[in-house]
Amino acid sequence: MRTGLPLAWKIETAKAAELASLEPLLATIVRRGFRPETVVGDTGYDYAPGHDAVIRIGALPVFARRRFRNEREWREAPECEHGTWTFAGADAKNCRTKWRCPTGECQPKSAWVKADRRRPLVPRGSKRFGMLYAGRSAVEREFGTLKNFYALAPLRVRGKERVALHADLVMLARLSQALARARAVPLAA
């Protein structure tokens, strides 16, 4: 999120799951001509359908790990008698990650593993994951700005349709301000 501007939005009731809105929002963003490289989300998006939707548009999912109650403990990296394998790269086109034996004694010394929500294309413990996930704070700042300075938190209307109209008008005002600022900058000769 380089500009802090909203690219797409959808209004739902508080009881609706966020994951159900992910695929339609991604489709809207792609239809508008944007090609995101990564999609960052909290644990609410860490489901297989969320990962699949992001990968289908050619982006990398960067979601915080969701821990299910009945899910047994597991590790993202494969293991052998020599220890935990190390991440050695990803093939986003074929949706798989490469892992290497820590000592190189195993045959084969490395293996490709199909990427999914448990073994994502960007491993959760990696430095890259940390840097990408830290960018999520820009989204939270934008939410705070929209709620506090653009009146999306103290709503004075009732009903989903009216709230959606209010949010649409706020987003249009936000985008109009950004366009006006961009046009006000003189072009360098």
N, C-alpha and C positions, 0 to 999 in steps of 0.2 A: 504494500500500500504506500506508494510513493507520494501521492497527492493528499491523502486523507479524505478524498471525495467518495461518496457512495456511488457504486456502479450499478447496483440493483438492490431492491428491497421488497419485502413482502410482509404484510400485516396478518398476524394470526392471534388467536386467543392465547392466554397464558397457559392453558392446559395442553395446547398442541405441542407435539415434539418438534424440536428444531430440525432434526434429521430429515423430516418429511419435506422441508422447504429447501434443502440443500440442492437437490438435482434441478428443480425448476429455476433457482437462482443462478446456478452455473450455466444452464441453457440460455438464460437471458443475457448473461455476461458475454457468452460466446456469440450469440446472435447480434449483439451490439458491437462486435468487432474486436473484443479484448481476448487475449490469449494468456491467461495466468500461468506462471511457471510453477507456483506453489499455492496450496490452499491450506491455511493454518486454522485450526479449530481446537476447542477445548474437548473434554471427555464426552460431551454430548454428541459428538460426531464420530467417535471411535467405534463404529460398527462396520461390518463388511460392506453393506450397501453404500455407505458414505465413502469408503476407500474406493470402491468400484466406480462410483460416479465421478470422482475426481480424476482417477486414472483414465477414464473414457474420454475426457476432454484434453488429455495430454499433460496434465499437471501432476505435481508430486503432493500427496497428502501428508500433512504434518499435524497430526492430532495427538493430544495428550492421551496417555494410556488409560483405558477404562478397565476397571477390575470388577468382574462379575462375581457374585456370591458363590455360585456353584462351579466356577472355573478353577481348575487345579493350577498350581504354580508352574510356570514355564519360563524359559529364557528365550530372548529373541535370537541369540547366537547359538548355532549348533555346538555340541560338545563331544569330545572323544576322551580316551584315556590320558591324553596329553594336556587336557585343559579346555578352556573355552576358546572357540575359534574366533578369529579377528575378521572384521569387515574389510573386504578388499574391492568394493565397488558395486555399482548397480547398473543394470541394463533396463532403463525405463521403457524402451520400445517393446521389449519382450517381457516386461514386468517380473524381473527376477534380480536377486542380489547374489553377490559372490562372497564366499567365506573361505578363510584359509586356516589350516591346522597351525596352532601356535609354534610347534617345533618343526613342522614340515615332514614328519615321519610317517604320517598317514598316506595311504594310497587310495584315491588320488589326494594330492596335497591341498587341493582346493575344490570347492563344489558350488554349483549354482543352485539356489533355493528360490522357489516361486514366492514372490512378494504377496503379502496379504496384510490384514490389520495386525496380525501378531508379529510379522517380520516385514515391516514397511521398507520402502525404497530408501528412505532416510532413517537409519537406525536411531531409536530414541535416546540412546546414551551418547551419541556422537556430538562433537563440537558443532557441526553444521546444523543438527536438529536444534540445539540450544540457541544458536544465532537466529534461525528462522522463527522458532517459537517465541523468542523475545520480541520479534516484530509485531506480535499479536497485541502488545500494549498500545500500539498506535490505533488499532481498531477500538480498543476499550476507551481510549481518550476521545475518539470520534463519537462513540456512543454517549459518553458523558457530555460532550459539547452539544450534541443533538438534544439530549434530555434536558439539560440545564439552561442552555442559552437559546435554544430554538423551540422551547415549550413542548417537547414531546413527553415529558414526565408529568407536569401538572395539567393533564387533559381536562378540558371543560366540555367535552362532548361524550355522548354515550352511543354505543352501537358500533359494530365492526366496520360498517360502511363509512360512517362519519369519521371514525378514527383513521381509516385508510385514506380518506380524502385529506384530513388534516396532515397526515404524514407525507402524502404526495406533495402538498403545497409547501411544506417545510423543506423537503428535498429539492424541489424546484427552486425555491429561494436560495438554498445553499449553493446549488449549481450555478444559478444566475450570478451570485456574488463572485464566485470563482471565475466565471467567464468575464465579468466586468473588470476584475483585477488583472486578468491576463491581457485584456485589450488595452488597459491603461498603461502598460509597460511599453515605453518607446522602443522601437526596433533599432538595434545598433547598425550603423552604416558600414 
